[in-house]
């Protein structure tokens, strides 16, 4: 099992804010873990895209958010 860290970086950009969501982990020197690390973006990348899209919709909505899906 490997320790992982998820981070959000908020950067001013024009009239808004750029949000970068990152996932960092060390796969160590185990060849199997390193192989799976190469496939990690394919497994969770779409979830990060979906989460950022949902965040943007909530923040850009004129109505206050009641619940987060």
ZAROSE-764768 format. One record per residue (C-alpha): x, y, z; residue in three letters. Coordinates in nm, 4 decimals, decimal comma, m for minus. Example, Ala and Ser with C-alpha at 12.3 -4.5 7.8 and 13.67 -1.06 7.14 Angstrom:
ZAROSE-764768
{x->1,2300 y->m0,4500 z->0,7800 residu->ala}
{x->1,3670 y->m0,1060 z->0,7140 residu->ser}
This chain:
ZAROSE-764768
{x->0,0000 y->0,0000 z->0,0000 residu->unk}
{x->0,1349 y->0,3409 z->m0,0992 residu->unk}
{x->0,0665 y->0,6798 z->0,0581 residu->unk}
{x->m0,1119 y->0,9245 z->m0,1726 residu->unk}
{x->m0,1850 y->1,2954 z->m0,1609 residu->unk}
{x->m0,4637 y->1,4836 z->m0,3358 residu->unk}
{x->m0,4244 y->1,8601 z->m0,3762 residu->unk}
{x->m0,6135 y->2,1560 z->m0,5197 residu->unk}
{x->m0,4159 y->2,4520 z->m0,6530 residu->unk}
{x->m0,6077 y->2,7777 z->m0,7045 residu->unk}
{x->m0,4451 y->3,0302 z->m0,9391 residu->unk}
{x->m0,5912 y->3,3698 z->m1,0383 residu->unk}
{x->m0,6597 y->3,3736 z->m1,4127 residu->unk}
{x->m0,8225 y->3,6734 z->m1,5793 residu->unk}
{x->m1,1568 y->3,7422 z->m1,4110 residu->unk}
{x->m1,1685 y->3,3972 z->m1,2532 residu->unk}
{x->m0,9655 y->3,1272 z->m1,0875 residu->unk}
{x->m0,7946 y->2,8264 z->m1,2431 residu->unk}
{x->m0,8394 y->2,5101 z->m1,0330 residu->unk}
{x->m0,5864 y->2,2290 z->m1,0695 residu->unk}
{x->m0,6623 y->1,8987 z->m0,8985 residu->unk}
{x->m0,3615 y->1,6706 z->m0,8557 residu->unk}
{x->m0,3001 y->1,3219 z->m0,7229 residu->unk}
{x->0,0517 y->1,2259 z->m0,6190 residu->unk}
{x->0,1809 y->0,8903 z->m0,5027 residu->unk}
{x->0,5094 y->0,7078 z->m0,4937 residu->unk}
{x->0,5098 y->0,3638 z->m0,6511 residu->unk}
{x->0,8482 y->0,2764 z->m0,5046 residu->unk}
{x->1,0717 y->0,0297 z->m0,6853 residu->unk}
{x->0,8252 y->m0,2588 z->m0,7150 residu->unk}
{x->0,7895 y->m0,3279 z->m1,0892 residu->unk}
{x->0,4220 y->m0,4303 z->m1,0603 residu->unk}
{x->0,3298 y->m0,1118 z->m0,8713 residu->unk}
{x->0,5159 y->0,1000 z->m1,1256 residu->unk}
{x->0,3295 y->m0,0726 z->m1,4108 residu->unk}
{x->m0,0060 y->0,0005 z->m1,2467 residu->unk}
{x->0,1089 y->0,3577 z->m1,1890 residu->unk}
{x->0,1336 y->0,4016 z->m1,5668 residu->unk}
{x->m0,2366 y->0,3134 z->m1,5980 residu->unk}
{x->m0,3554 y->0,5277 z->m1,3062 residu->unk}
{x->m0,4504 y->0,8307 z->m1,5174 residu->unk}
{x->m0,6694 y->0,6139 z->m1,7384 residu->unk}
{x->m0,8468 y->0,4746 z->m1,4334 residu->unk}
{x->m0,9135 y->0,7937 z->m1,2384 residu->unk}
{x->m0,8548 y->1,0762 z->m1,4879 residu->unk}
{x->m1,2170 y->1,0833 z->m1,6025 residu->unk}
{x->m1,3327 y->1,1049 z->m1,2388 residu->unk}
{x->m1,1129 y->1,4095 z->m1,1851 residu->unk}
{x->m1,2497 y->1,5671 z->m1,5049 residu->unk}
{x->m1,6061 y->1,4995 z->m1,3908 residu->unk}
{x->m1,5365 y->1,6390 z->m1,0428 residu->unk}
{x->m1,3820 y->1,9578 z->m1,1812 residu->unk}
{x->m1,6728 y->2,0013 z->m1,4221 residu->unk}
{x->m1,9226 y->1,9623 z->m1,1351 residu->unk}
{x->m1,7258 y->2,2118 z->m0,9248 residu->unk}
{x->m1,7273 y->2,4642 z->m1,2116 residu->unk}
{x->m2,1046 y->2,4271 z->m1,2606 residu->unk}
{x->m2,1681 y->2,4785 z->m0,8892 residu->unk}
{x->m1,9436 y->2,7835 z->m0,8664 residu->unk}
{x->m2,0745 y->2,9439 z->m1,1867 residu->unk}
{x->m2,4406 y->2,8858 z->m1,1014 residu->unk}
{x->m2,6408 y->3,1982 z->m1,0104 residu->unk}
{x->m2,8289 y->2,9926 z->m0,7494 residu->unk}
{x->m2,6619 y->2,8912 z->m0,4226 residu->unk}
{x->m2,5724 y->2,5229 z->m0,4133 residu->unk}
{x->m2,8028 y->2,3200 z->m0,1892 residu->unk}
{x->m2,6327 y->1,9823 z->m0,2188 residu->unk}
{x->m2,3302 y->1,8394 z->m0,3942 residu->unk}
{x->m2,4069 y->1,5403 z->m0,6204 residu->unk}
